[in-house]
Amino acid sequence: MHQTIEQDERTWQRLKLLIFSRLIILSIFLLVTFFLGTMRPVLPVSPVLLHLIYAVIIMMYFLSLVYTLLLRKEKYFRYNIYTQLIADICLISFLVYLTGSIGSNYSLLYTLVIIYSAIFLGRRGALIIASASSIAYGLVLDLEYFNIIPTLYSTGRDYSVEAGDVFVRIIVHILSFYIVALLASIVVEQEKKTRSLLEERESAFNQLDLIFRSIIESVDTGVMTTTLQGRIKTFNRAAEAITGFQLKAIENRQIQEVFPAFNVFFDSDTFDFIKSRKEVKITIREGAQIHLGCSFSPLKDKYGKQIGHILNFQDLTEIKRMEENLEKSKRLALIGEMAAGLAHEMRNPLASITGSIQLLGQTARMEETDKRLMQIIIRGKDQLDNFVRDFLMLARPVPEIREPVNVNEVIEDAVENIKISNEWTEDIKIVRTFSGQNKACANKEQIRQIIQNLMMNALQAMEGTGNLSLEIKTVNLEDRKDYTAIKVTDDGCGIEEKDLKNVFEPFFTNKDKGTGLGLAIVSRIVDGYGGKIKIESQINQGTSITVWLPCN
């Protein structure tokens, strides 16, 4: 279908060129005829002949207009071609008759018609037009020879030549017409074969190019090519998705200008296979930083000459995050082993201390100083006991038995408990926002622990005064699963940006009284349930922590 459209377009262009060329020739012929008419005293020309020539030229102009109008109708292409060929044969025959028939040199114009008939109609059409030209030429000569039509040539030619001369003249023209038709058709057919072969090669090349581009665009690996000077030339779809940059925005720009981290590949002029594989950290369009695993290789042409560079890269950010989580899990596993021994080694002495203090407290006569010392010992014992409890909670695995938990009720209980803690003051205001009945499939006590730890961190950050916001709602995340979102927001001191990535690490804290286990326990529980956690904070503006727990 596409090839047929191209052929029709080519035929249309050739017809238009033919009409335009004929108009130019007619215009030149008109000028020559006009010149001969003005030079009549010097070159005697019959007025009747001049008028007939003018009439022929005007007729040709009119027919050219008709041909042009027919060009607008694609379905009339073939009729247009045959009309022009027949009209040209008739007009050339008439011109030959006007200019002396057997002595006219305009019979050569028949060969032009035969040649362009081969172009439009092929060998068969060229032979048909050659036959038509032969009949027309022979008919003109025979009719004039036998005086069936009058002689219009100005000299009044009389045919004193033998009939054999006329016959030879006709035979020579017929042979020449057929020879021209054959030669022209051979050339045209060869041109068509060459064009067809070229189109096949071009089509095959386009298909290969399409396959190549499809492969490059379909892979998940970013592929970028540059010139020897480092100017970016291609950038596949995966590369655009990884970096956030579009090809049209970075094409022909220096790679060091767009991605400075890639300078490590261009520092040396010699190619080193080992050094060509590196991990780099780049800043993408959104401003975030990602880890890339890169492979750098030379781009060569079919002769083996290097013409540029190829850079393949993959986003390793998620893999790095998984490695960090794995390392974190290893640390937690080690902490779990330590916790088991620590609990055994510490709780027994703490129990002994508690029992001894209680016996001493039963003494009737105890001085006030001894009582204060005993209270200090009890507070220290309670702090150690809480630390051991938190330590065990951090190492304890998530229970396999889970049940639907009404998160709204758990939050109400947690708020009541937090109000009797030492961190609570009347200058703190709590705002609760519940969007419907929110449930999570988990252990109720662990959800309570999550909420209490988050609120306790918020109270400590506000230092006795401020606003505490609790927002609970059910959302559907990108994995198309329902989660209960618990968002705790305070307007306290905030956290520095450099510390945000460490707040969920065990024993990391910026507080004088903190152990650094609160948020670590929250992260441990949330990860165990397959949930998510996110923290946002700004210095002196506050902190917002959001936890997503699966609903089922």
BALUMLUM-259685 format. One record per residue (C-alpha): x, y, z. Coordinates in nm, 3 decimals. Example, Ala and Ser with C-alpha at 12.3 -4.5 7.8 and 13.67 -1.06 7.14 Angstrom:
east; north; up
1.230; -0.450; 0.780
1.367; -0.106; 0.714
//
This chain:
east; north; up
0.000; 0.000; 0.000
0.279; 0.237; 0.094
0.470; 0.151; -0.224
0.160; 0.217; -0.438
0.117; 0.558; -0.282
0.482; 0.640; -0.354
0.442; 0.530; -0.717
0.130; 0.746; -0.758
0.314; 1.040; -0.609
0.608; 0.984; -0.846
0.371; 0.958; -1.146
0.196; 1.277; -1.042
0.529; 1.461; -1.018
0.640; 1.333; -1.360
0.311; 1.432; -1.524
0.341; 1.777; -1.380
0.699; 1.801; -1.509
0.585; 1.682; -1.854
0.311; 1.945; -1.876
0.550; 2.217; -1.761
0.820; 2.110; -2.010
0.568; 2.103; -2.296
0.458; 2.457; -2.209
0.818; 2.577; -2.222
0.875; 2.413; -2.562
0.547; 2.559; -2.695
0.644; 2.903; -2.572
0.979; 2.881; -2.751
0.808; 2.754; -3.065
0.558; 3.040; -3.045
0.842; 3.292; -3.027
1.013; 3.135; -3.327
0.689; 3.139; -3.528
0.625; 3.498; -3.433
0.979; 3.586; -3.541
0.926; 3.415; -3.877
0.599; 3.605; -3.921
0.768; 3.940; -3.864
1.052; 3.847; -4.100
0.811; 3.756; -4.382
0.969; 3.992; -4.647
1.306; 3.822; -4.591
1.183; 3.467; -4.534
0.865; 3.412; -4.732
0.622; 3.204; -4.524
0.260; 3.133; -4.616
0.017; 3.333; -4.396
-0.214; 3.032; -4.393
0.072; 2.819; -4.260
0.150; 3.071; -3.988
-0.214; 3.087; -3.883
-0.235; 2.711; -3.866
0.082; 2.696; -3.656
-0.065; 2.957; -3.423
-0.381; 2.747; -3.399
-0.180; 2.436; -3.313
0.009; 2.619; -3.040
-0.311; 2.763; -2.892
-0.467; 2.416; -2.898
-0.165; 2.280; -2.710
-0.197; 2.551; -2.445
-0.563; 2.463; -2.405
-0.487; 2.093; -2.375
-0.217; 2.168; -2.116
-0.481; 2.343; -1.909
-0.703; 2.035; -1.938
-0.416; 1.809; -1.838
-0.347; 2.025; -1.533
-0.711; 2.009; -1.423
-0.710; 1.631; -1.464
-0.407; 1.609; -1.233
-0.634; 1.694; -0.941
-0.819; 1.366; -0.990
-0.592; 1.076; -0.898
-0.826; 0.817; -1.053
-0.779; 0.987; -1.396
-0.398; 0.947; -1.399
-0.397; 0.674; -1.664
-0.656; 0.855; -1.878
-0.446; 1.168; -1.845
-0.136; 0.986; -1.972
-0.309; 0.831; -2.274
-0.483; 1.161; -2.355
-0.153; 1.345; -2.362
0.017; 1.077; -2.571
-0.260; 1.060; -2.832
-0.292; 1.439; -2.846
0.084; 1.479; -2.888
0.094; 1.224; -3.173
-0.192; 1.400; -3.351
-0.039; 1.745; -3.311
0.308; 1.625; -3.418
0.155; 1.459; -3.723
-0.025; 1.782; -3.806
0.299; 1.976; -3.757
0.483; 1.733; -3.988
0.209; 1.781; -4.247
0.236; 2.162; -4.220
0.613; 2.159; -4.260
0.645; 1.942; -4.569
0.566; 1.585; -4.461
0.847; 1.377; -4.615
1.089; 1.664; -4.590
0.988; 1.772; -4.237
1.244; 1.738; -3.960
0.972; 1.753; -3.692
0.917; 1.378; -3.730
1.194; 1.348; -3.468
0.940; 1.467; -3.209
0.770; 1.126; -3.230
1.072; 0.975; -3.052
1.021; 1.210; -2.755
0.662; 1.089; -2.722
0.777; 0.726; -2.740
1.044; 0.786; -2.474
0.812; 0.938; -2.216
0.545; 0.677; -2.297
0.801; 0.415; -2.189
0.852; 0.610; -1.866
0.480; 0.615; -1.785
0.354; 0.292; -1.945
0.655; 0.061; -1.964
0.759; -0.158; -2.260
0.409; -0.253; -2.370
0.292; 0.108; -2.368
0.604; 0.223; -2.552
0.545; -0.036; -2.831
0.181; 0.071; -2.858
0.279; 0.438; -2.891
0.555; 0.344; -3.138
0.291; 0.164; -3.348
0.055; 0.464; -3.323
0.338; 0.699; -3.426
0.428; 0.475; -3.721
0.067; 0.465; -3.839
0.026; 0.842; -3.800
0.350; 0.924; -3.981
0.288; 0.674; -4.263
-0.071; 0.798; -4.301
0.041; 1.162; -4.337
0.300; 1.073; -4.603
0.068; 0.843; -4.799
-0.228; 1.082; -4.795
-0.016; 1.366; -4.922
0.167; 1.145; -5.175
-0.158; 1.028; -5.331
-0.293; 1.386; -5.322
-0.577; 1.294; -5.091
-0.485; 1.597; -4.878
-0.339; 1.917; -5.024
0.020; 2.024; -4.975
0.040; 2.328; -4.742
0.414; 2.382; -4.753
0.492; 2.730; -4.879
0.712; 2.612; -5.164
0.436; 2.393; -5.298
0.623; 2.064; -5.296
0.525; 1.824; -5.573
0.608; 1.459; -5.523
0.822; 1.378; -5.818
1.006; 1.121; -5.601
0.948; 0.758; -5.651
0.705; 0.565; -5.438
1.001; 0.365; -5.314
1.151; 0.673; -5.156
0.835; 0.735; -4.956
0.820; 0.369; -4.862
1.184; 0.367; -4.745
1.123; 0.687; -4.549
0.828; 0.528; -4.370
1.012; 0.200; -4.305
1.317; 0.381; -4.161
1.095; 0.584; -3.926
0.899; 0.276; -3.818
1.220; 0.088; -3.739
1.362; 0.384; -3.553
1.037; 0.421; -3.356
1.043; 0.058; -3.245
1.415; 0.067; -3.168
1.367; 0.378; -2.955
1.071; 0.212; -2.783
1.273; -0.099; -2.702
1.580; 0.089; -2.586
1.376; 0.334; -2.378
1.173; 0.053; -2.221
1.495; -0.137; -2.136
1.639; 0.171; -1.969
1.313; 0.240; -1.785
1.280; -0.121; -1.670
1.639; -0.120; -1.553
1.572; 0.204; -1.368
1.263; 0.048; -1.210
1.457; -0.260; -1.106
1.731; -0.044; -0.961
1.475; 0.170; -0.782
1.292; -0.141; -0.657
1.618; -0.292; -0.532
1.706; 0.036; -0.367
1.364; 0.053; -0.203
1.401; -0.307; -0.081
1.744; -0.228; 0.061
1.609; 0.089; 0.215
1.312; -0.099; 0.357
1.541; -0.368; 0.500
1.765; -0.099; 0.644
1.466; 0.079; 0.795
1.344; -0.248; 0.945
1.686; -0.317; 1.093
1.702; 0.037; 1.221
1.352; -0.002; 1.369
1.447; -0.333; 1.533
1.766; -0.179; 1.669
1.580; 0.123; 1.805
1.307; -0.100; 1.948
1.566; -0.310; 2.129
1.745; -0.006; 2.264
1.419; 0.159; 2.369
1.278; -0.159; 2.525
1.565; -0.253; 2.757
1.548; -0.142; 3.119
1.910; -0.030; 3.108
1.988; 0.332; 3.032
2.189; 0.367; 2.710
2.363; 0.690; 2.613
2.605; 0.755; 2.327
2.838; 1.050; 2.291
3.086; 1.181; 2.038
3.460; 1.155; 2.097
3.444; 1.506; 2.238
3.177; 1.401; 2.490
2.865; 1.553; 2.332
2.546; 1.356; 2.399
2.391; 1.214; 2.080
2.138; 0.948; 2.189
1.949; 0.883; 2.511
1.703; 0.593; 2.528
1.369; 0.579; 2.709
1.509; 0.398; 3.014
1.781; 0.663; 3.049
1.512; 0.934; 3.043
1.310; 0.749; 3.308
1.613; 0.696; 3.535
1.755; 1.049; 3.517
1.440; 1.254; 3.452
1.610; 1.432; 3.158
1.460; 1.431; 2.805
1.687; 1.384; 2.502
1.572; 1.708; 2.341
1.682; 1.898; 2.654
2.037; 1.758; 2.666
2.113; 1.661; 2.306
2.452; 1.793; 2.182
2.540; 1.917; 2.531
2.864; 1.813; 2.699
2.813; 1.509; 2.919
3.034; 1.662; 3.190
2.802; 1.963; 3.197
2.484; 1.758; 3.248
2.630; 1.471; 3.454
2.953; 1.584; 3.625
2.984; 1.246; 3.801
3.062; 1.082; 3.465
3.390; 1.274; 3.442
3.566; 0.967; 3.584
3.517; 0.790; 3.250
3.666; 1.073; 3.043
3.973; 1.143; 3.254
4.193; 0.897; 3.061
4.247; 0.875; 2.687
4.320; 0.500; 2.703
4.038; 0.250; 2.747
4.065; 0.036; 3.060
3.804; -0.242; 3.082
3.834; -0.271; 3.461
3.811; 0.103; 3.522
3.522; 0.126; 3.274
3.288; -0.034; 3.531
3.207; 0.197; 3.819
2.935; 0.299; 4.058
2.861; 0.671; 4.059
2.614; 0.894; 4.237
2.437; 1.155; 4.023
2.180; 1.427; 4.081
1.866; 1.375; 3.873
1.630; 1.641; 3.737
1.412; 1.643; 4.052
1.718; 1.723; 4.264
1.740; 1.383; 4.433
2.053; 1.170; 4.420
2.059; 0.815; 4.287
2.321; 0.542; 4.265
2.410; 0.415; 3.917
2.605; 0.112; 3.810
2.781; 0.217; 3.488
2.961; 0.042; 3.204
3.172; 0.251; 2.965
3.282; 0.125; 2.621
3.400; 0.267; 2.286
3.156; 0.319; 1.997
3.307; 0.200; 1.666
3.201; 0.210; 1.302
3.199; -0.087; 1.063
3.570; -0.038; 0.994
3.662; -0.062; 1.362
3.741; 0.307; 1.399
3.624; 0.465; 1.722
3.366; 0.737; 1.660
3.231; 0.791; 2.010
3.149; 0.639; 2.347
2.868; 0.420; 2.484
2.759; 0.452; 2.846
2.523; 0.190; 2.992
2.383; 0.245; 3.339
2.129; 0.099; 3.581
1.958; 0.249; 3.883
2.105; 0.079; 4.191
1.928; 0.302; 4.443
1.674; 0.037; 4.541
1.947; -0.228; 4.558
2.153; -0.001; 4.782
1.848; 0.051; 5.001
1.798; -0.326; 5.023
2.163; -0.369; 5.116
2.124; -0.110; 5.390
1.811; -0.287; 5.515
1.996; -0.619; 5.509
2.279; -0.468; 5.706
2.027; -0.322; 5.946
1.864; -0.664; 5.986
2.202; -0.817; 6.060
2.264; -0.557; 6.328
1.919; -0.620; 6.476
1.984; -0.993; 6.476
2.306; -0.933; 6.666
2.120; -0.706; 6.905
1.864; -0.984; 6.955
2.135; -1.228; 7.056
2.283; -0.970; 7.292
1.940; -0.889; 7.432
1.871; -1.248; 7.537
2.191; -1.263; 7.739
2.157; -0.908; 7.865
1.805; -0.966; 7.995
1.917; -1.274; 8.185
2.227; -1.105; 8.329
2.051; -0.781; 8.432
1.706; -0.885; 8.547
1.827; -1.124; 8.812
2.045; -0.858; 8.985
1.764; -0.604; 8.944
1.522; -0.843; 9.111
1.769; -0.887; 9.397
1.809; -0.512; 9.430
1.430; -0.464; 9.428
1.380; -0.729; 9.699
1.657; -0.587; 9.918
1.525; -0.234; 9.891
1.176; -0.347; 9.981
1.310; -0.526; 10.296
1.511; -0.224; 10.396
1.204; -0.006; 10.344
1.021; -0.207; 10.610
1.262; -0.087; 10.877
1.071; 0.123; 11.130
1.344; 0.364; 11.216
1.493; 0.501; 10.892
1.656; 0.832; 10.860
1.542; 1.078; 10.594
1.876; 1.060; 10.415
1.847; 0.683; 10.383
1.498; 0.719; 10.236
1.621; 0.958; 9.967
1.906; 0.724; 9.883
1.663; 0.433; 9.854
1.439; 0.637; 9.617
1.741; 0.717; 9.399
1.824; 0.344; 9.385
1.463; 0.258; 9.291
1.458; 0.520; 9.012
1.784; 0.386; 8.874
1.644; 0.034; 8.891
1.331; 0.147; 8.702
1.541; 0.315; 8.433
1.747; -0.002; 8.386
1.430; -0.210; 8.380
1.273; 0.014; 8.112
1.593; 0.003; 7.909
1.603; -0.377; 7.918
1.233; -0.389; 7.823
1.289; -0.159; 7.524
1.598; -0.351; 7.427
1.405; -0.678; 7.423
1.121; -0.518; 7.228
1.367; -0.402; 6.964
1.501; -0.754; 6.921
1.170; -0.939; 6.956
1.026; -1.064; 6.624
0.683; -0.956; 6.503
0.414; -1.201; 6.625
0.281; -1.437; 6.361
-0.071; -1.423; 6.505
-0.241; -1.102; 6.391
-0.591; -0.970; 6.425
-0.791; -0.671; 6.301
-0.721; -0.384; 6.540
-0.929; -0.067; 6.570
-0.654; 0.193; 6.547
-0.885; 0.476; 6.658
-0.948; 0.305; 6.994
-0.578; 0.230; 7.042
-0.493; 0.596; 6.985
-0.753; 0.709; 7.241
-0.599; 0.473; 7.499
-0.247; 0.589; 7.412
-0.347; 0.955; 7.454
-0.489; 0.882; 7.801
-0.170; 0.703; 7.902
0.055; 0.978; 7.767
-0.129; 1.240; 7.971
-0.012; 1.078; 8.296
0.355; 1.066; 8.188
0.619; 1.302; 8.319
0.658; 1.465; 7.976
0.296; 1.590; 7.967
0.200; 1.950; 8.060
-0.119; 2.145; 8.035
0.042; 2.374; 7.774
0.034; 2.095; 7.517
-0.272; 2.072; 7.292
-0.365; 1.754; 7.106
-0.574; 1.760; 6.788
-0.711; 1.424; 6.666
-0.842; 1.375; 6.311
-1.005; 1.040; 6.236
-1.134; 0.964; 5.886
-1.379; 0.679; 5.942
-1.314; 0.351; 6.120
-0.948; 0.262; 6.059
-0.827; -0.092; 6.115
-0.490; -0.261; 6.086
-0.404; -0.629; 6.080
-0.146; -0.648; 6.358
-0.085; -0.697; 6.729
-0.271; -0.446; 6.943
0.008; -0.397; 7.196
0.265; -0.332; 6.926
0.041; -0.071; 6.760
0.005; 0.091; 7.102
0.384; 0.085; 7.137
0.422; 0.255; 6.794
0.180; 0.536; 6.883
0.320; 0.591; 7.233
0.679; 0.609; 7.109
0.585; 0.857; 6.833
0.390; 1.077; 7.075
0.664; 1.057; 7.338
0.923; 1.177; 7.086
0.691; 1.462; 6.988
0.639; 1.566; 7.354
1.013; 1.565; 7.420
1.074; 1.775; 7.107
0.815; 2.039; 7.216
0.969; 2.066; 7.567
0.643; 2.122; 7.753
0.453; 2.352; 7.516
0.312; 2.327; 7.164
0.060; 2.154; 6.940
0.046; 1.781; 6.878
-0.156; 1.656; 6.579
-0.276; 1.298; 6.526
-0.423; 1.212; 6.185
-0.558; 0.866; 6.102
-0.700; 0.760; 5.764
-0.715; 0.464; 5.526
-0.527; 0.504; 5.195
-0.449; 0.298; 4.886
-0.079; 0.311; 4.792
0.104; 0.238; 4.468
0.098; -0.140; 4.530
-0.287; -0.116; 4.517
-0.321; -0.231; 4.878
-0.508; -0.059; 5.160
-0.306; 0.084; 5.448
-0.395; 0.268; 5.768
-0.190; 0.587; 5.775
-0.093; 0.720; 6.122
0.055; 1.069; 6.107
0.201; 1.239; 6.416
0.301; 1.605; 6.378
0.458; 1.843; 6.631
0.587; 2.199; 6.619
0.894; 2.132; 6.827
1.266; 2.186; 6.771
1.290; 1.970; 6.457
1.573; 1.750; 6.330
1.873; 1.850; 6.121
1.873; 1.716; 5.765
2.201; 1.531; 5.813
2.049; 1.334; 6.104
1.724; 1.231; 5.930
1.873; 0.917; 5.778
1.999; 0.801; 6.120
1.694; 0.859; 6.341
1.575; 0.498; 6.301
1.915; 0.353; 6.397
1.936; 0.194; 6.744
2.093; 0.417; 7.015
2.098; 0.726; 6.791
1.966; 1.027; 6.984
2.024; 1.399; 7.031
1.840; 1.411; 7.365
2.008; 1.407; 7.703
1.759; 1.161; 7.854
1.688; 0.947; 7.547
1.821; 0.597; 7.482
1.777; 0.613; 7.104
1.553; 0.307; 7.099
1.207; 0.464; 7.053
1.206; 0.524; 6.678
1.422; 0.215; 6.621
1.148; 0.007; 6.785
0.883; 0.178; 6.569
1.082; 0.107; 6.253
1.138; -0.255; 6.360
0.767; -0.318; 6.417
0.657; -0.141; 6.097
0.909; -0.333; 5.883
0.796; -0.657; 6.043
0.438; -0.596; 5.931
0.544; -0.498; 5.577
0.446; -0.136; 5.634
0.621; 0.190; 5.554
0.749; 0.485; 5.751
0.844; 0.837; 5.649
0.983; 1.133; 5.843
0.989; 1.502; 5.746
1.141; 1.771; 5.962
1.275; 2.125; 5.964
1.476; 2.296; 6.235
1.258; 2.508; 6.472
0.945; 2.428; 6.268
0.862; 2.077; 6.376
0.857; 1.714; 6.270
0.602; 1.495; 6.095
0.624; 1.114; 6.103
0.385; 0.897; 5.899
0.343; 0.523; 5.947
0.149; 0.301; 5.704
0.025; -0.034; 5.839
-0.145; -0.296; 5.617
-0.520; -0.325; 5.665
-0.519; -0.699; 5.586
//
